[in-house]
Amino acid sequence: MIRQFTESEFLFILASARWTLLLTVMAMLLGGLLGFLVALARTSHLAPLRVLAAGWIGLIQGVPVLMLLFLSYYGLSLAGFDLPPLIAATVSMALYASGYLGEIWRGSIQAVPWQQWEASSALAFSRPQQYRYIILPQAVRIAIPPTVGFLVQLVKNTSIVSIIGVVELARAGNLVNNATFQPFKVFGTVAAIYFIICWPISLLARRLEGRLHARRAG
Amino acid sequence: MGFQFQFQPVLARTDVLLDGLWLTLQLSGIGILFGALLGILLAMLRGLAGRPVRLLVDSYVEVVRNTPFLVQLLIIFFGVPTLGIRLSAEQAALSAIVLNLGAYATEIVRAGIESVHKSQIEAGLSLAMTRWQVFRHVVLAPALARVWPALSSQFVLMMLSTSVCSFISVQELSAQAANIESDTFRSFEVYILVTLIYLALAILLRLLLAGLGAVLFPTGSGLGRLRGQTGR
């Protein structure tokens, strides 16, 4: 029986957006934590840590998100964890985010003028103190616009986890389309919801970037 | 728990992987070529044509950049045939790739074009260059030289995104990996191997694009000095 694309189908799709949002938030938190460590390692004065972090970034940025998803999905089950797909999805999205955020934040840390390091070490700051009081407060301001910009990529890439059966936006669209055969209406709705989530974030990122440039020029 | 890696059953199907690899290369190569051309064309059009065209191009860019590639792919694959146009999965995939990359490339090239100072164009015109010559040599070439690294990263991202085309049963590398997985049940081994293949592809593509950049915008020439320079 072919169903019509009615209000209930629309509400089903709309409600599935909560999983997209939840995945994004969890991946951002976990990936942010890991990415922060990657950025610190990447800017460390210990060469092995730098190499390791550079390797991690190169790996994550050099493989498809889909492969990260499959490796997390099958890897976790091989390791003996019998976990719901949502966990594998979160893990893969967090790994993906860590590679990109690590690189963005490395750039932000290195964008702080090196005299700031010199001046603070001349004032007998220890290295953790330098990070805590001098470098990171300045790096955070530089990092905010590109980080917000990356959030859009993250929201969009959560669509890929639909393949392991997490019913987020894209998968909800697929299910409804299979029942109604109205692809333009269904996927148009799905695309519109993604757009309503992503566009404001994109605009915010652009505005923040403009403001940062203005402040530094002034 | 005694999990043993067994790569032999997977390696026995190298021919299947090679088939997939070939399709991935084709999708990426053709997609990147036409996506880049579309981007350059639209960025040009946006600069030359009037307000309505600019609005149209900008809307296209914003819509594509703020929706997932997967959803774009599904709209084309399921939607276009309902309009009475027959479309194979490969054709749908290629269209989605070109349209997706086209939008990103438009945005990148536009930024490059806008970074060319007005006085450069005036200087070109005062040297009796035609408008086309000015656009070709004074605006476009330096713009592309400036944004080449950004374009290159976008090309690599697009190559990696072709893996998403397996969702609509295009038999590229990751789809073939899934086929082998369902034959051999060696899921982890297959995906490790295929992940490494993608990694190698990404590294090779980056090298290739860096080489192409060095040829197109040779060091020592004016364009070479602009390469990757984003400041105004």
Chai-1 contact restraints between the chains, C-beta under 6 A:
chainA,res_idxA,chainB,res_idxB,connection_type,confidence,min_distance_angstrom,max_distance_angstrom,comment,restraint_id
A,G62,B,L199,contact,1.0,0.0,6.0,A-B,restraint_1
A,G62,B,A202,contact,1.0,0.0,6.0,A-B,restraint_2
A,V63,B,T195,contact,1.0,0.0,6.0,A-B,restraint_3
A,V63,B,Y198,contact,1.0,0.0,6.0,A-B,restraint_4
A,V63,B,L199,contact,1.0,0.0,6.0,A-B,restraint_5
A,P64,B,L160,contact,1.0,0.0,6.0,A-B,restraint_6
A,P64,B,S163,contact,1.0,0.0,6.0,A-B,restraint_7
A,P64,B,Y198,contact,1.0,0.0,6.0,A-B,restraint_8
A,L66,B,S163,contact,1.0,0.0,6.0,A-B,restraint_9
A,L66,B,S174,contact,1.0,0.0,6.0,A-B,restraint_10
A,M67,B,T195,contact,1.0,0.0,6.0,A-B,restraint_11
A,F70,B,Y191,contact,1.0,0.0,6.0,A-B,restraint_12
A,L71,B,Y191,contact,1.0,0.0,6.0,A-B,restraint_13
A,Y74,B,S187,contact,1.0,0.0,6.0,A-B,restraint_14
A,Y74,B,F188,contact,1.0,0.0,6.0,A-B,restraint_15
A,L78,B,F3,contact,1.0,0.0,6.0,A-B,restraint_16
A,L78,B,F188,contact,1.0,0.0,6.0,A-B,restraint_17
A,G80,B,M1,contact,1.0,0.0,6.0,A-B,restraint_18
A,K156,B,P68,contact,1.0,0.0,6.0,A-B,restraint_19
A,S159,B,P68,contact,1.0,0.0,6.0,A-B,restraint_20
A,S159,B,L70,contact,1.0,0.0,6.0,A-B,restraint_21
A,A170,B,L70,contact,1.0,0.0,6.0,A-B,restraint_22
A,A170,B,V71,contact,1.0,0.0,6.0,A-B,restraint_23
A,P183,B,F78,contact,1.0,0.0,6.0,A-B,restraint_24
A,P183,B,G79,contact,1.0,0.0,6.0,A-B,restraint_25
A,F184,B,G79,contact,1.0,0.0,6.0,A-B,restraint_26
A,F187,B,V71,contact,1.0,0.0,6.0,A-B,restraint_27
A,F187,B,L74,contact,1.0,0.0,6.0,A-B,restraint_28
A,F187,B,I75,contact,1.0,0.0,6.0,A-B,restraint_29
A,V190,B,V71,contact,1.0,0.0,6.0,A-B,restraint_30
A,A191,B,T67,contact,1.0,0.0,6.0,A-B,restraint_31
A,A191,B,V71,contact,1.0,0.0,6.0,A-B,restraint_32
A,Y194,B,T67,contact,1.0,0.0,6.0,A-B,restraint_33
A,Y194,B,P68,contact,1.0,0.0,6.0,A-B,restraint_34
A,F195,B,N66,contact,1.0,0.0,6.0,A-B,restraint_35
A,F195,B,T67,contact,1.0,0.0,6.0,A-B,restraint_36
A,C198,B,N66,contact,1.0,0.0,6.0,A-B,restraint_37
A,W199,B,N66,contact,1.0,0.0,6.0,A-B,restraint_38
A,S202,B,N66,contact,1.0,0.0,6.0,A-B,restraint_39
